[in-house]
Amino acid sequence: MFEEADAAFDGLYAEQLLELTKMSAEEFDSVSPGNDSNKTYTILMKVVEEASKRNLQQAELAEDIKELGDQAISLAKKIPSLGMILEQFNI
Protein backbone atom coordinates (compact mmCIF):
# COMPACT_ATOMS: atom_id res chain seq x y z
CA MET A 1 0.00 0.00 0.00
CA PHE A 2 2.87 2.35 0.79
CA GLU A 3 4.28 1.90 -2.70
CA GLU A 4 0.90 2.75 -4.26
CA ALA A 5 0.52 5.88 -2.16
CA ASP A 6 4.11 6.86 -2.90
CA ALA A 7 3.49 6.43 -6.63
CA ALA A 8 0.45 8.69 -6.43
CA PHE A 9 2.35 11.42 -4.59
CA ASP A 10 5.14 11.20 -7.17
CA GLY A 11 2.69 11.29 -10.07
CA LEU A 12 1.23 13.95 -12.29
CA TYR A 13 -1.21 15.32 -9.68
CA ALA A 14 1.08 15.19 -6.64
CA GLU A 15 0.54 18.90 -5.96
CA GLN A 16 -3.23 18.51 -6.01
CA LEU A 17 -3.06 15.51 -3.68
CA LEU A 18 -0.91 17.44 -1.25
CA GLU A 19 -3.34 20.36 -1.32
CA LEU A 20 -6.26 18.00 -0.70
CA THR A 21 -4.54 16.42 2.28
CA LYS A 22 -4.08 19.89 3.79
CA MET A 23 -7.80 20.67 3.67
CA SER A 24 -9.46 21.06 7.03
CA ALA A 25 -12.71 19.42 8.05
CA GLU A 26 -14.28 22.88 8.09
CA GLU A 27 -13.32 23.41 4.46
CA PHE A 28 -14.94 20.26 3.17
CA ASP A 29 -17.89 20.65 5.56
CA SER A 30 -18.55 24.03 3.94
CA VAL A 31 -19.49 22.15 0.77
CA SER A 32 -21.84 19.73 2.49
CA PRO A 33 -22.03 19.46 6.27
CA GLY A 34 -21.92 16.06 7.94
CA ASN A 35 -20.94 12.64 6.75
CA ASP A 36 -21.66 13.40 3.09
CA SER A 37 -18.75 15.83 2.90
CA ASN A 38 -16.37 13.33 4.44
CA LYS A 39 -17.50 10.63 2.02
CA THR A 40 -17.21 13.01 -0.95
CA TYR A 41 -13.75 14.10 0.19
CA THR A 42 -12.59 10.49 0.52
CA ILE A 43 -13.86 9.57 -2.94
CA LEU A 44 -12.37 12.71 -4.49
CA MET A 45 -9.00 11.88 -2.91
CA LYS A 46 -9.15 8.38 -4.40
CA VAL A 47 -10.02 9.73 -7.86
CA VAL A 48 -7.16 12.24 -7.84
CA GLU A 49 -4.78 9.64 -6.39
CA GLU A 50 -5.66 7.16 -9.13
CA ALA A 51 -5.31 9.86 -11.81
CA SER A 52 -1.89 10.71 -10.43
CA LYS A 53 -0.71 7.11 -10.36
CA ARG A 54 -1.93 6.50 -13.89
CA ASN A 55 -0.81 9.92 -15.19
CA LEU A 56 -4.25 10.61 -16.65
CA GLN A 57 -4.72 13.59 -18.89
CA GLN A 58 -6.40 16.64 -17.37
CA ALA A 59 -9.53 16.06 -19.44
CA GLU A 60 -9.89 12.56 -18.01
CA LEU A 61 -9.43 13.79 -14.45
CA ALA A 62 -11.95 16.58 -15.00
CA GLU A 63 -14.48 14.11 -16.39
CA ASP A 64 -13.94 11.72 -13.47
CA ILE A 65 -14.55 14.55 -11.00
CA LYS A 66 -17.63 15.67 -12.95
CA GLU A 67 -19.05 12.15 -12.69
CA LEU A 68 -18.78 12.37 -8.89
CA GLY A 69 -21.36 15.16 -8.86
CA ASP A 70 -21.81 18.72 -7.68
CA GLN A 71 -20.41 18.22 -4.17
CA ALA A 72 -17.16 16.79 -5.50
CA ILE A 73 -16.91 19.57 -8.08
CA SER A 74 -17.42 22.22 -5.38
CA LEU A 75 -14.88 20.54 -3.16
CA ALA A 76 -12.33 20.22 -5.98
CA LYS A 77 -12.75 23.90 -6.81
CA LYS A 78 -11.51 24.76 -3.32
CA ILE A 79 -8.12 23.57 -4.55
CA PRO A 80 -6.97 26.29 -6.98
CA SER A 81 -5.06 23.96 -9.30
CA LEU A 82 -7.98 21.51 -9.52
CA GLY A 83 -10.36 24.43 -10.01
CA MET A 84 -8.30 25.58 -12.99
CA ILE A 85 -8.46 22.11 -14.53
CA LEU A 86 -12.24 22.00 -14.11
CA GLU A 87 -12.64 25.52 -15.45
CA GLN A 88 -10.53 24.67 -18.49
CA PHE A 89 -13.11 22.02 -19.39
CA ASN A 90 -16.14 24.17 -18.49
CA ILE A 91 -17.01 22.18 -15.39
TORBA-744623 format. One record per residue: residue in one letter; chain; y, z negated, x of N, C-alpha, C, CB in turn. Coordinates in steps of 0.02 Angstrom, whole numbers, plus 50000, padded with zeros to 5 digits. Glycine has a CB too. Example, Ala and Ser with C-alpha at 12.3 -4.5 7.8 and 13.67 -1.06 7.14 Angstrom:
<recs>
<rec 'A'; 'A'; <49716; 49610; 50660>; <49775; 49610; 50615>; <49835; 49610; 50660>; <49776; 49548; 50565>>
<rec 'S'; 'A'; <49888; 49646; 50642>; <49947; 49643; 50684>; <50002; 49606; 50645>; <49970; 49714; 50704>>
</recs>
This chain:
<recs>
<rec 'M'; 'A'; <49940; 50000; 50041>; <50000; 50000; 50000>; <50063; 50000; 50043>; <50000; 49939; 49953>>
<rec 'F'; 'A'; <50060; 49963; 50099>; <50117; 49961; 50143>; <50134; 50029; 50170>; <50105; 49913; 50201>>
<rec 'E'; 'A'; <50083; 50068; 50188>; <50095; 50135; 50214>; <50128; 50180; 50162>; <50029; 50166; 50238>>
<rec 'E'; 'A'; <50107; 50173; 50098>; <50137; 50213; 50045>; <50210; 50195; 50036>; <50099; 50204; 49980>>
<rec 'A'; 'A'; <50225; 50130; 50034>; <50294; 50108; 50026>; <50336; 50130; 50085>; <50297; 50032; 50018>>
<rec 'D'; 'A'; <50308; 50125; 50145>; <50343; 50145; 50205>; <50358; 50220; 50203>; <50301; 50128; 50268>>
<rec 'A'; 'A'; <50311; 50259; 50180>; <50322; 50332; 50174>; <50378; 50347; 50126>; <50257; 50367; 50151>>
<rec 'A'; 'A'; <50382; 50311; 50072>; <50435; 50322; 50023>; <50503; 50305; 50052>; <50422; 50280; 49960>>
<rec 'F'; 'A'; <50507; 50250; 50089>; <50571; 50230; 50118>; <50590; 50271; 50179>; <50569; 50157; 50136>>
<rec 'D'; 'A'; <50544; 50312; 50203>; <50560; 50359; 50257>; <50572; 50429; 50230>; <50503; 50359; 50308>>
<rec 'G'; 'A'; <50562; 50438; 50165>; <50565; 50504; 50135>; <50635; 50527; 50117>; <50523; 50504; 50073>>
<rec 'L'; 'A'; <50636; 50580; 50080>; <50698; 50614; 50062>; <50747; 50570; 50023>; <50681; 50675; 50021>>
<rec 'Y'; 'A'; <50722; 50525; 49982>; <50766; 50484; 49940>; <50767; 50411; 49962>; <50745; 50489; 49867>>
<rec 'A'; 'A'; <50760; 50400; 50026>; <50760; 50332; 50054>; <50824; 50295; 50037>; <50750; 50334; 50130>>
<rec 'E'; 'A'; <50880; 50329; 50042>; <50945; 50298; 50027>; <50948; 50275; 49954>; <51003; 50347; 50042>>
<rec 'Q'; 'A'; <50925; 50318; 49909>; <50926; 50300; 49838>; <50879; 50241; 49824>; <50906; 50361; 49796>>
<rec 'L'; 'A'; <50822; 50240; 49856>; <50776; 50184; 49847>; <50807; 50119; 49871>; <50710; 50197; 49884>>
<rec 'L'; 'A'; <50840; 50122; 49927>; <50872; 50063; 49954>; <50927; 50038; 49907>; <50902; 50077; 50024>>
<rec 'E'; 'A'; <50966; 50084; 49881>; <51018; 50066; 49833>; <50988; 50035; 49770>; <51061; 50127; 49815>>
<rec 'L'; 'A'; <50933; 50063; 49746>; <50900; 50035; 49687>; <50875; 49964; 49700>; <50842; 50080; 49666>>
<rec 'T'; 'A'; <50847; 49953; 49758>; <50821; 49886; 49773>; <50877; 49834; 49778>; <50782; 49887; 49838>>
<rec 'K'; 'A'; <50937; 49856; 49791>; <50994; 49810; 49796>; <51026; 49795; 49728>; <51046; 49840; 49842>>
<rec 'M'; 'A'; <51005; 49829; 49676>; <51034; 49816; 49610>; <51016; 49746; 49586>; <51009; 49868; 49559>>
<rec 'S'; 'A'; <51064; 49715; 49554>; <51053; 49648; 49527>; <51026; 49654; 49456>; <51118; 49607; 49529>>
<rec 'A'; 'A'; <50997; 49600; 49433>; <50971; 49598; 49365>; <51028; 49610; 49315>; <50937; 49530; 49351>>
<rec 'E'; 'A'; <51087; 49585; 49330>; <51144; 49596; 49286>; <51161; 49669; 49280>; <51205; 49556; 49311>>
<rec 'E'; 'A'; <51155; 49705; 49336>; <51171; 49777; 49334>; <51122; 49815; 49290>; <51169; 49806; 49405>>
<rec 'F'; 'A'; <51057; 49803; 49296>; <51013; 49841; 49253>; <51009; 49813; 49183>; <50944; 49845; 49283>>
<rec 'D'; 'A'; <51027; 49749; 49173>; <51032; 49722; 49105>; <51092; 49751; 49068>; <51037; 49646; 49107>>
<rec 'S'; 'A'; <51143; 49774; 49105>; <51201; 49803; 49072>; <51184; 49868; 49037>; <51257; 49815; 49123>>
<rec 'V'; 'A'; <51130; 49900; 49057>; <51108; 49962; 49025>; <51070; 49945; 48961>; <51063; 50003; 49074>>
<rec 'S'; 'A'; <51027; 49896; 48966>; <50986; 49875; 48908>; <50962; 49804; 48920>; <50926; 49925; 48897>>
<rec 'P'; 'A'; <50992; 49756; 48886>; <50973; 49687; 48898>; <50900; 49672; 48882>; <51017; 49641; 48858>>
<rec 'G'; 'A'; <50871; 49626; 48919>; <50803; 49603; 48904>; <50750; 49639; 48944>; <50789; 49611; 48832>>
<rec 'N'; 'A'; <50690; 49635; 48918>; <50632; 49662; 48953>; <50634; 49738; 48960>; <50569; 49643; 48917>>
<rec 'D'; 'A'; <50667; 49772; 48913>; <50670; 49845; 48917>; <50703; 49868; 48982>; <50708; 49873; 48857>>
<rec 'S'; 'A'; <50756; 49834; 49002>; <50792; 49855; 49062>; <50748; 49845; 49124>; <50857; 49816; 49070>>
<rec 'N'; 'A'; <50711; 49791; 49125>; <50666; 49778; 49182>; <50611; 49831; 49185>; <50636; 49707; 49176>>
<rec 'K'; 'A'; <50584; 49848; 49128>; <50532; 49899; 49125>; <50560; 49967; 49147>; <50502; 49904; 49053>>
<rec 'T'; 'A'; <50618; 49984; 49121>; <50651; 50048; 49139>; <50665; 50050; 49214>; <50716; 50058; 49100>>
<rec 'Y'; 'A'; <50690; 49995; 49241>; <50705; 49990; 49312>; <50642; 50001; 49354>; <50737; 49922; 49329>>
<rec 'T'; 'A'; <50588; 49968; 49334>; <50525; 49974; 49371>; <50499; 50046; 49370>; <50472; 49927; 49340>>
<rec 'I'; 'A'; <50502; 50078; 49313>; <50478; 50147; 49307>; <50523; 50194; 49347>; <50476; 50169; 49233>>
<rec 'L'; 'A'; <50589; 50183; 49343>; <50635; 50224; 49382>; <50622; 50217; 49457>; <50708; 50205; 49365>>
<rec 'M'; 'A'; <50610; 50157; 49479>; <50594; 50146; 49550>; <50532; 50185; 49569>; <50583; 50070; 49564>>
<rec 'K'; 'A'; <50481; 50184; 49527>; <50419; 50220; 49543>; <50431; 50295; 49546>; <50365; 50204; 49491>>
<rec 'V'; 'A'; <50472; 50321; 49500>; <50486; 50393; 49499>; <50523; 50414; 49563>; <50528; 50411; 49436>>
<rec 'V'; 'A'; <50574; 50375; 49582>; <50612; 50392; 49642>; <50569; 50383; 49704>; <50676; 50348; 49647>>
<rec 'E'; 'A'; <50527; 50331; 49705>; <50482; 50320; 49761>; <50434; 50378; 49770>; <50443; 50254; 49751>>
<rec 'E'; 'A'; <50405; 50400; 49714>; <50358; 50456; 49717>; <50394; 50520; 49739>; <50325; 50467; 49648>>
<rec 'A'; 'A'; <50454; 50532; 49714>; <50493; 50590; 49735>; <50508; 50588; 49809>; <50559; 50594; 49695>>
<rec 'S'; 'A'; <50521; 50529; 49834>; <50536; 50521; 49905>; <50474; 50535; 49948>; <50562; 50451; 49919>>
<rec 'K'; 'A'; <50417; 50507; 49927>; <50355; 50518; 49965>; <50336; 50591; 49966>; <50299; 50477; 49935>>
<rec 'R'; 'A'; <50346; 50625; 49909>; <50325; 50695; 49903>; <50380; 50744; 49923>; <50303; 50709; 49833>>
<rec 'N'; 'A'; <50439; 50718; 49941>; <50496; 50760; 49959>; <50512; 50811; 49906>; <50483; 50795; 50025>>
<rec 'L'; 'A'; <50514; 50788; 49843>; <50530; 50832; 49787>; <50602; 50858; 49793>; <50521; 50796; 49720>>
<rec 'Q'; 'A'; <50613; 50916; 49767>; <50679; 50944; 49764>; <50722; 50903; 49715>; <50677; 51019; 49743>>
<rec 'Q'; 'A'; <50787; 50906; 49723>; <50832; 50868; 49680>; <50823; 50887; 49607>; <50905; 50880; 49701>>
<rec 'A'; 'A'; <50812; 50950; 49593>; <50803; 50972; 49523>; <50742; 50939; 49492>; <50796; 51049; 49520>>
<rec 'E'; 'A'; <50689; 50932; 49531>; <50628; 50900; 49505>; <50640; 50826; 49493>; <50569; 50910; 49555>>
<rec 'L'; 'A'; <50674; 50793; 49538>; <50690; 50723; 49529>; <50734; 50713; 49467>; <50724; 50694; 49591>>
<rec 'A'; 'A'; <50784; 50755; 49460>; <50829; 50750; 49402>; <50790; 50760; 49338>; <50886; 50802; 49408>>
<rec 'E'; 'A'; <50746; 50807; 49336>; <50706; 50820; 49276>; <50659; 50761; 49261>; <50664; 50884; 49285>>
<rec 'D'; 'A'; <50630; 50732; 49313>; <50586; 50674; 49303>; <50625; 50615; 49274>; <50553; 50653; 49370>>
<rec 'I'; 'A'; <50686; 50604; 49299>; <50727; 50550; 49272>; <50747; 50565; 49200>; <50791; 50540; 49316>>
<rec 'K'; 'A'; <50765; 50628; 49187>; <50784; 50647; 49119>; <50727; 50633; 49070>; <50802; 50722; 49117>>
<rec 'E'; 'A'; <50665; 50646; 49091>; <50607; 50634; 49048>; <50598; 50560; 49032>; <50545; 50662; 49081>>
<rec 'L'; 'A'; <50624; 50516; 49074>; <50618; 50445; 49061>; <50664; 50421; 49004>; <50634; 50406; 49124>>
<rec 'G'; 'A'; <50715; 50460; 48989>; <50758; 50443; 48932>; <50826; 50417; 48952>; <50725; 50393; 48889>>
<rec 'D'; 'A'; <50866; 50403; 48901>; <50936; 50384; 48909>; <50946; 50321; 48951>; <50968; 50375; 48842>>
<rec 'Q'; 'A'; <50903; 50270; 48941>; <50911; 50209; 48980>; <50902; 50221; 49054>; <50861; 50156; 48956>>
<rec 'A'; 'A'; <50852; 50260; 49071>; <50840; 50275; 49142>; <50897; 50317; 49171>; <50772; 50312; 49150>>
<rec 'I'; 'A'; <50922; 50363; 49131>; <50979; 50404; 49154>; <51039; 50360; 49167>; <50996; 50459; 49102>>
<rec 'S'; 'A'; <51054; 50315; 49121>; <51111; 50269; 49129>; <51102; 50225; 49190>; <51120; 50226; 49067>>
<rec 'L'; 'A'; <51042; 50200; 49199>; <51027; 50158; 49256>; <51033; 50197; 49321>; <50957; 50129; 49250>>
<rec 'A'; 'A'; <51007; 50257; 49323>; <51011; 50299; 49383>; <51083; 50315; 49401>; <50971; 50364; 49374>>
<rec 'K'; 'A'; <51125; 50324; 49350>; <51195; 50341; 49362>; <51234; 50283; 49393>; <51228; 50362; 49298>>
<rec 'K'; 'A'; <51206; 50223; 49391>; <51238; 50166; 49424>; <51232; 50171; 49501>; <51207; 50100; 49399>>
<rec 'I'; 'A'; <51186; 50214; 49523>; <51178; 50227; 49594>; <51217; 50293; 49607>; <51102; 50233; 49615>>
<rec 'P'; 'A'; <51273; 50289; 49643>; <51314; 50349; 49651>; <51277; 50412; 49674>; <51369; 50335; 49700>>
<rec 'S'; 'A'; <51232; 50405; 49722>; <51198; 50465; 49747>; <51149; 50493; 49695>; <51160; 50448; 49812>>
<rec 'L'; 'A'; <51118; 50451; 49655>; <51075; 50476; 49601>; <51119; 50506; 49546>; <51030; 50419; 49572>>
<rec 'G'; 'A'; <51175; 50474; 49532>; <51221; 50500; 49482>; <51245; 50571; 49499>; <51281; 50454; 49475>>
<rec 'M'; 'A'; <51257; 50583; 49563>; <51279; 50649; 49585>; <51224; 50700; 49575>; <51301; 50648; 49658>>
<rec 'I'; 'A'; <51162; 50681; 49588>; <51105; 50727; 49577>; <51100; 50743; 49503>; <51039; 50696; 49603>>
<rec 'L'; 'A'; <51105; 50693; 49460>; <51100; 50706; 49388>; <51158; 50749; 49364>; <51099; 50639; 49349>>
<rec 'E'; 'A'; <51217; 50734; 49387>; <51276; 50773; 49368>; <51270; 50846; 49389>; <51339; 50742; 49399>>
<rec 'Q'; 'A'; <51242; 50857; 49448>; <51234; 50924; 49473>; <51191; 50967; 49426>; <51201; 50922; 49543>>
<rec 'F'; 'A'; <51145; 50934; 49390>; <51101; 50970; 49344>; <51118; 50956; 49271>; <51029; 50951; 49358>>
<rec 'N'; 'A'; <51182; 50936; 49261>; <51209; 50924; 49193>; <51168; 50875; 49152>; <51213; 50989; 49156>>
<rec 'I'; 'A'; <51146; 50822; 49185>; <51109; 50770; 49149>; <51153; 50708; 49146>; <51041; 50753; 49185>>
</recs>
